[in-house]
Amino acid sequence: MSKAPSGLEYSKVAEIKGPLIVVDGVEKAAFDELVEIEDDTGERRLASVLETGFGRAVVQVFEGTSGLSVSGTRAKFLGRTMELPVSDQLLGRVFDGLGRPLDGLPDPVGREFRDVNGFPINPERREYPTDLIQTGVSVIDGMLTLVRGQKLPIFSGAGMPHNKLAAQIARQSTVVGEGEEFAVVFAAIGVQNGEASFFRRTLEESGAIRRSILYLNLADDPAIERIITPRVALTAAEYLAYELGTHVLVIITDMTNYSEALREISAAREEVPGRKGFPGYLYTDLATIYERAGRIKQKKGSITQMPILSMPSDDVTHPIPDLTGYITEGQIFLGRELFRKGIYPPVYVLSSLSRLMGPALGYVIKQGKARADHQMAGNQLYNAYARAQELRALAEIVGKSGLTSSDLKYLKFGDEFEQRYLKQGYDENRTFDETLRIGWDVLSILPESELTNIKEEFIQKYYVKTRSSD
């Protein structure tokens, strides 16, 4: 062991196992302390302490242990946790998963350095999310309304257009009443080069790159780096939101890759596995990421999170989406059947939910910032589509000839709901009023007597009487 200017250095490496290194003779170390690993060629890599005690420390190497040997490796314990330099100079930049520039520009000058693990928001200081976000996507704005400060994940599957939907939301989102664009912090975790290029190109072509920060951990980057990428991104988002007063939309894709990296570390540590081999603390670990969304009293800015989860085999009971559903305030579920029909976005509303939609709409309607029929129309669309799905299944058995005229109206409603309300162009940006207009036009296929979720005054005002006779 030798004393270095920036910390304690140890040369006795006992074991290298997967992404982990076990260092012997460690006298002073703390959980999550930053470690600099140096091989016999002088190349350096970053790591952090996972366990310490009895003169040993287990460290995880963010850039992987490939090429390291027990005899020629040294570990310098730096006496601090990993920190990120933050300032407004981060906007418009592209970084790797550890916050190092990928765009050929120099390192940004930081106004301050922040621990990437963040600091818990005092529950008493949290502001209840109430301001509506207009995403320009009808099915979200009308039936799954996104609220500033909410965490609303996208549950998807392999090959589905979740990245396309997230990019559209990032490009179009504004806060209702303020008309202010969001800053976008995009964190890619273990994605293909094509996916990362798509997001980068989309933001550049729309001009949104000037208000965006991209952190890209690609599929061929070390898996262990995936653990730190979302934390780096959220640290930048917290500075923009709570110090600069910016509304920030954080998109994280793919949380499945993150969780699998966590499972890899757990297996290397020989921990007792939980469901499907994931560690028992998966819920707690996911919560440390998701709970960094929200609003703080007397702070103008906010962090709204839209994590993306690709469900293995489209299984919503898989531990990752299952646990995510307990922590977040709803989910946007992409349906395989709608996707096969060519409907974009293929949001299956019967499995989707925004838990903050009702309370937020109640608040903004009182403030005069939203139409009073918004939630009632959304509920009626939901109920009518559920009925249409039941009748589609029945028609497969008895045929359309066995259905009543009212049932046939519901079948027609189901088709038009999918083709006109759900389906829209990738570049189509609809306002709340346009979404409600289309919703009322589709609802007007049904007889007035079927609109049991809507007050009579709104039926008289918005119902299109010529449609019911089509």
C-alpha positions in Angstrom: 0.0 0.0 0.0 1.2 3.5 -0.7 -0.2 7.0 0.1 -1.0 9.0 -3.1 -1.9 12.7 -3.2 -5.6 11.9 -4.0 -6.1 8.8 -1.9 -4.9 5.4 -0.7 -3.4 3.0 -3.3 -3.3 -0.8 -3.0 -1.6 -3.3 -5.2 -2.7 -6.5 -3.6 -5.6 -7.7 -5.8 -6.9 -11.1 -4.6 -9.4 -11.9 -7.3 -11.0 -10.7 -10.5 -14.5 -12.1 -11.1 -16.6 -10.8 -14.0 -17.0 -7.0 -13.5 -15.7 -7.2 -9.9 -12.3 -6.9 -8.3 -11.5 -8.0 -4.7 -8.7 -5.9 -3.1 -6.9 -7.2 0.0 -5.4 -5.1 2.8 -7.9 -2.3 2.6 -7.8 -0.3 5.8 -10.2 2.6 5.0 -13.0 2.4 2.4 -16.6 3.4 2.2 -19.6 2.1 0.3 -19.9 3.7 -3.2 -16.4 5.3 -2.8 -14.8 6.0 -6.2 -11.8 3.9 -7.1 -9.3 4.3 -9.9 -8.1 1.0 -11.3 -4.7 1.1 -13.1 -3.3 -1.9 -15.1 0.4 -2.6 -15.8 0.3 -0.5 -19.0 -0.9 2.6 -17.1 -4.4 2.5 -18.5 -7.0 3.7 -15.9 -10.6 2.8 -15.4 -13.2 4.0 -12.9 -14.8 1.7 -10.3 -16.8 2.1 -7.1 -16.9 0.1 -3.8 -19.7 -2.4 -3.4 -18.6 -4.1 -0.1 -15.9 -3.4 2.5 -14.9 -5.1 5.7 -12.4 -7.5 7.3 -9.5 -5.8 5.4 -11.1 -6.5 2.0 -13.0 -4.4 -0.5 -15.1 -5.5 -3.5 -15.2 -3.0 -6.3 -17.3 -2.9 -9.5 -15.4 -1.6 -12.6 -17.6 0.5 -14.8 -15.6 -0.1 -18.0 -15.2 -3.9 -17.4 -12.3 -6.0 -16.2 -11.2 -7.3 -19.7 -7.4 -7.3 -20.0 -6.8 -6.9 -16.2 -4.6 -9.4 -14.3 -4.3 -10.0 -10.6 -0.5 -9.3 -10.5 -0.3 -6.1 -12.4 -3.4 -4.2 -11.2 -3.5 -1.4 -8.7 -6.5 0.2 -7.0 -6.5 3.8 -5.8 -9.3 4.7 -3.4 -10.2 8.4 -4.0 -12.1 9.2 -0.8 -15.2 10.5 -2.6 -18.2 9.2 -4.5 -18.5 9.6 -8.3 -19.4 13.2 -9.1 -20.6 15.0 -12.3 -19.7 18.5 -13.3 -23.0 20.3 -14.0 -23.8 23.6 -15.7 -25.9 25.0 -18.5 -23.1 24.0 -20.8 -24.3 20.4 -20.8 -27.3 21.4 -23.0 -26.8 20.4 -26.7 -24.1 17.9 -25.8 -23.6 14.1 -26.4 -21.8 12.0 -23.8 -21.1 8.4 -23.1 -22.6 6.5 -20.2 -20.1 7.9 -17.7 -20.5 11.5 -18.8 -17.4 11.8 -21.1 -17.9 13.7 -24.4 -18.7 11.8 -27.6 -19.3 14.9 -29.8 -15.7 15.9 -30.3 -16.0 18.9 -28.0 -14.0 19.5 -24.8 -15.3 18.6 -21.4 -17.9 21.0 -20.2 -17.0 23.5 -17.5 -18.9 22.7 -14.3 -20.3 25.3 -12.0 -20.3 22.7 -9.3 -19.8 18.9 -8.8 -22.7 16.7 -7.8 -22.9 13.2 -6.4 -24.4 11.0 -9.2 -26.5 9.1 -6.6 -28.4 12.3 -5.8 -30.1 13.3 -2.6 -33.5 12.1 -1.5 -36.3 14.7 -1.8 -37.8 15.5 1.5 -41.4 14.2 1.3 -42.6 17.4 3.1 -41.0 19.5 0.3 -42.6 17.6 -2.6 -45.2 19.5 -4.6 -48.1 17.4 -5.8 -48.0 17.2 -9.6 -50.9 19.2 -11.2 -49.8 20.9 -14.4 -50.8 19.1 -17.6 -48.3 18.3 -20.3 -49.5 18.4 -23.9 -47.6 15.7 -25.8 -49.4 16.1 -29.1 -50.3 12.4 -29.0 -54.1 12.0 -28.7 -54.3 8.7 -26.9 -51.9 10.1 -24.2 -53.4 13.6 -23.9 -57.0 12.5 -24.0 -57.0 9.2 -21.9 -53.6 8.9 -20.2 -52.8 12.6 -19.5 -49.2 13.2 -18.6 -48.6 15.5 -15.6 -45.5 17.6 -14.9 -43.4 15.8 -12.3 -45.0 12.4 -13.0 -43.1 9.1 -13.7 -45.0 7.3 -16.5 -43.2 4.3 -18.0 -43.7 2.9 -21.5 -44.2 -0.9 -21.3 -43.3 -2.4 -24.7 -41.8 -5.4 -26.4 -39.2 -6.4 -28.9 -39.6 -4.6 -32.3 -42.3 -2.2 -31.1 -42.0 1.5 -31.8 -41.4 2.6 -28.2 -38.3 4.7 -29.2 -40.3 6.4 -31.9 -43.1 7.3 -29.5 -40.6 8.6 -26.9 -38.8 10.7 -29.5 -42.2 12.2 -30.6 -43.1 13.0 -27.0 -39.6 14.6 -26.4 -40.0 16.7 -29.5 -43.5 17.9 -29.0 -44.1 18.2 -25.2 -45.1 21.6 -23.7 -46.6 22.6 -20.4 -50.3 23.7 -20.8 -50.8 27.4 -20.0 -47.1 28.2 -20.2 -46.3 27.0 -23.7 -42.8 26.3 -22.5 -40.7 23.6 -24.2 -39.1 20.9 -22.1 -35.4 20.3 -21.8 -34.8 16.7 -22.7 -32.3 14.4 -20.9 -32.0 11.1 -22.8 -30.2 8.1 -21.3 -29.6 5.1 -23.5 -28.7 1.9 -21.6 -27.3 -0.9 -23.7 -29.0 0.1 -26.9 -28.0 -0.7 -30.5 -26.1 2.0 -32.4 -29.1 2.4 -34.7 -31.4 3.3 -31.8 -28.9 5.8 -30.4 -28.4 7.4 -33.8 -32.2 7.6 -34.3 -32.7 9.7 -31.1 -29.7 11.9 -31.9 -30.8 12.5 -35.5 -34.4 13.2 -34.5 -33.4 15.8 -31.9 -30.9 17.4 -34.3 -33.3 17.6 -37.2 -36.1 19.1 -35.1 -33.8 21.6 -33.5 -34.5 20.1 -30.0 -30.8 19.2 -29.6 -30.1 22.7 -28.4 -32.3 21.9 -25.3 -31.2 18.3 -24.9 -28.5 16.2 -23.3 -27.8 12.7 -24.5 -26.0 10.0 -22.5 -25.3 6.9 -24.7 -24.3 3.5 -23.3 -24.3 1.3 -26.3 -24.8 -2.5 -26.5 -21.0 -3.0 -27.1 -20.0 -0.9 -24.1 -19.3 -2.7 -20.8 -22.5 -3.9 -19.2 -21.4 -2.6 -15.8 -21.4 1.0 -17.1 -25.2 0.6 -17.4 -25.6 0.9 -13.7 -24.2 4.4 -13.6 -25.7 5.9 -16.8 -29.3 6.7 -15.5 -27.8 8.2 -12.4 -25.5 10.5 -14.4 -28.4 11.6 -16.5 -30.7 12.3 -13.5 -27.9 14.3 -11.8 -27.8 16.6 -14.9 -31.6 16.7 -14.9 -31.8 17.7 -11.2 -29.4 20.6 -11.8 -31.4 21.9 -14.8 -34.7 21.5 -12.9 -33.9 22.7 -9.4 -31.1 25.2 -9.9 -31.9 26.6 -13.4 -35.8 26.4 -13.1 -36.2 24.3 -16.2 -39.0 21.7 -17.0 -37.0 18.5 -17.8 -38.3 15.4 -19.5 -36.1 12.4 -18.7 -36.3 9.4 -21.1 -34.5 6.3 -20.1 -34.3 3.3 -22.5 -34.0 0.5 -21.7 -34.6 -0.3 -18.0 -34.6 -4.0 -18.9 -30.9 -3.7 -19.9 -30.2 -1.8 -16.6 -31.8 -4.6 -14.5 -30.0 -7.3 -16.3 -26.7 -5.6 -15.6 -27.7 -5.5 -11.9 -28.4 -9.2 -12.1 -24.9 -9.8 -13.6 -23.3 -8.0 -10.6 -25.5 -9.9 -8.2 -24.5 -13.2 -9.7 -20.8 -12.3 -9.6 -21.2 -11.5 -5.9 -22.9 -14.9 -5.4 -25.9 -13.4 -3.8 -29.1 -15.4 -3.2 -31.2 -14.8 -6.4 -34.8 -13.7 -6.3 -37.5 -14.0 -9.1 -35.9 -15.1 -12.4 -32.4 -14.6 -11.0 -32.8 -10.9 -10.2 -31.5 -9.7 -6.9 -34.0 -9.3 -4.0 -33.2 -5.6 -3.8 -34.3 -4.9 -7.4 -37.4 -3.0 -6.2 -35.3 -0.8 -3.9 -32.7 -0.2 -6.6 -35.4 0.8 -9.2 -37.0 3.1 -6.7 -33.7 5.0 -6.3 -34.0 5.9 -10.0 -37.7 6.5 -10.4 -38.2 8.5 -7.2 -35.8 11.2 -8.5 -38.7 12.6 -10.5 -41.0 15.2 -9.2 -41.5 18.8 -8.2 -40.2 20.7 -5.1 -42.0 23.5 -3.4 -40.8 27.0 -4.2 -38.8 25.6 -7.2 -40.0 26.5 -10.7 -38.5 23.5 -12.5 -39.6 19.9 -12.5 -38.5 16.4 -13.6 -40.9 14.2 -15.5 -39.7 10.7 -16.2 -40.6 8.3 -19.0 -38.6 5.1 -18.6 -39.0 2.5 -21.3 -39.2 -1.2 -20.5 -39.0 -3.9 -23.2 -40.9 -6.8 -21.6 -39.2 -10.2 -22.3 -41.7 -12.3 -24.3 -44.3 -9.4 -23.8 -44.8 -10.7 -20.3 -46.2 -7.9 -18.1 -45.8 -10.2 -15.0 -42.0 -10.2 -15.5 -40.2 -8.8 -12.4 -39.0 -5.6 -14.1 -42.4 -4.3 -15.4 -44.2 -5.8 -12.3 -42.0 -3.9 -9.8 -42.0 -0.8 -11.9 -45.8 -0.7 -11.8 -45.7 -0.5 -8.0 -43.3 2.5 -8.0 -44.5 4.6 -10.9 -47.8 6.5 -11.4 -49.3 4.3 -14.2 -48.0 2.9 -17.5 -48.4 3.3 -21.2 -48.8 -0.2 -22.6 -48.0 -0.9 -26.3 -50.1 -3.7 -27.8 -48.7 -6.2 -30.2 -52.1 -6.7 -31.9 -52.5 -3.0 -32.7 -48.9 -2.9 -33.9 -49.6 -5.7 -36.4 -52.6 -3.7 -37.7 -50.2 -0.9 -38.6 -51.6 1.5 -36.0 -49.1 4.0 -34.6 -48.8 4.6 -31.7 -50.1 1.1 -30.8 -51.2 2.1 -27.3 -53.5 -0.5 -25.8 -55.6 1.8 -23.5 -57.3 -1.0 -21.7 -54.0 -2.0 -20.1 -52.8 1.6 -19.7 -53.3 4.0 -16.9 -52.2 7.5 -15.7 -52.9 7.6 -11.9 -52.4 11.4 -11.7 -54.7 12.2 -14.6 -57.9 12.6 -12.5 -56.5 14.7 -9.6 -54.5 16.9 -12.0 -57.5 17.5 -14.3 -59.7 18.3 -11.3 -57.3 21.0 -10.3 -56.6 22.6 -13.7 -60.3 22.6 -14.6 -61.0 24.7 -11.5 -58.2 27.0 -12.7 -59.8 27.3 -16.1 -56.8 25.7 -17.8 -58.6 22.7 -19.2 -62.0 21.8 -20.7 -64.5 20.5 -18.1 -65.5 17.6 -20.4 -61.9 16.3 -20.7 -62.0 13.5 -18.2 -65.6 12.5 -18.8 -64.9 12.1 -22.6 -61.8 10.1 -21.8 -63.7 7.7 -19.5 -66.5 7.3 -22.0 -64.0 6.4 -24.8 -62.4 3.9 -22.4 -65.7 2.2 -21.6 -66.9 2.2 -25.2 -63.7 0.7 -26.4 -63.9 -2.0 -23.7 -67.4 -2.8 -24.9 -66.3 -2.9 -28.5 -63.5 -5.4 -27.7 -66.1 -7.7 -25.9 -68.4 -7.6 -28.9 -65.5 -8.3 -31.3 -64.9 -11.5 -29.4 -68.6 -12.3 -29.4 -68.9 -11.7 -33.1 -66.1 -14.3 -33.7 -68.5 -16.9 -32.2 -72.0 -15.9 -33.2 -71.3 -13.8 -36.3 -72.4 -10.2 -36.8 -75.9 -11.3 -37.7 -76.4 -12.3 -34.1 -75.7 -8.8 -32.8 -78.2 -6.0 -32.2 -78.1 -2.6 -34.0 -76.6 -1.1 -30.9 -73.9 -3.7 -30.8 -73.0 -3.0 -34.5 -72.6 0.7 -33.6 -70.0 -0.3 -30.9 -68.1 -2.4 -33.5 -68.1 0.6 -35.8 -66.9 2.8 -32.9 -64.1 0.4 -32.2 -62.8 0.5 -35.8 -63.0 4.3 -36.0 -61.5 4.8 -32.5 -58.4 2.8 -33.6 -58.1 4.4 -37.1 -58.9 8.0 -36.2 -58.2 8.6 -32.5 -55.4 6.1 -31.7 -53.7 6.3 -35.1 -51.8 9.5 -36.0 -48.7 10.5 -37.9 -45.2 10.6 -36.3 -45.0 14.3 -37.2 -48.6 15.0 -36.3 -48.8 17.3 -33.2 -52.4 17.6 -32.0 -53.6 20.1 -29.4 -55.9 19.2 -26.5 -58.8 20.8 -28.4 -58.1 18.8 -31.5 -57.9 15.6 -29.5 -61.2 16.3 -27.8 -62.8 17.2 -31.1 -61.8 13.8 -32.7 -62.9 12.0 -29.5 -66.3 13.6 -29.6 -66.6 12.9 -33.3 -65.9 9.2 -32.7 -68.2 9.0 -29.7 -71.0 10.5 -31.7 -71.3 7.2 -33.6 -73.0 5.8 -30.5 -76.6 6.8 -29.5 -76.7 9.7 -27.0 -78.3 7.3 -24.5 -75.1 5.2 -24.4 -72.9 8.2 -23.2 -73.5 7.4 -19.5 -70.2 8.8 -18.3 -70.8 12.4 -19.6 -73.1 15.1 -18.2 -76.1 16.1 -20.4 -74.8 19.7 -20.8 -71.7 18.5 -22.5 -73.6 16.0 -24.7 -75.8 18.9 -25.9 -72.7 21.1 -26.5 -70.3 18.7 -28.2 -72.3 15.7 -29.6 -72.3 15.5 -33.4 -75.9 14.5 -34.1 -75.3 13.8 -37.8 -72.8 11.0 -37.0 -75.2 8.7 -35.1 -77.3 8.3 -38.3 -74.3 7.2 -40.4 
